[in-house]
Structures are given as C-alpha cells and as structure tokens.
C-alpha cells in the first residue's frame, strides 16, 4: 500500500483518497496529489480574514485576549507593529506596548 502525504494544513497523518482528491478528516482540507505548493519548510500563515502574513507586518487584535497569569487583557483593536512569524501553536512573536514580549495566534489578528 502506498503511503499518502500528511495534510499540508494541519499535518494530520490520517489522509485518504476520494477520487483524484486527497482529504484530511481532521480539518476537512482537500487537495490534489500534485498540488503540494506548500512544503513543511515553507508554511503560509494567514490572519483571521485569510490574508497572508509576513515578518514586519502590522496587525490588529480582533478580540479581547486574556493574559495567562495576569488580571489584564489585550483589548480588541490593539495595534501590533513589526511582527515575527515563528513555528508552533502561537505563530506570531511580537511586543505589545504596555505588555511587553508576547506570542499570539494568527487566528486572533487581522492585517492592516
């Protein structure tokens, strides 16, 4: 039996074939076998609206984010300048005025 590639979106190993498409049962991503535009070394990080983010972009927080271990929160509409993209669950590394260095998830920001 041939080994199917892992899902390019979530990395799941449980992909299956459906006709000429490959399907991920965990995130419902569908792609064709020759459609491997993104590799593991070249991941595309997108904001909440689907815009591609890159290092140095300015983003805005789209909802109040509680800070673990603190009674304060990053408020909706907070502007974050000069972001850095990193690997991991929290894929944005940045400094927020009044809070300091912080990691954010890209699903909670939008590109300006």
Secondary structure, 3 states (H helix, E strand, C coil): CCCCCCCCCCCCCCEEEECCEEEECCCCCEEECCCCCCCCCCCCCECCCCCECCCCCCEEECCCEECCCCCCEECCCCEECCCEECCCCCCEEEEECCCEEEEECHHHEEEC
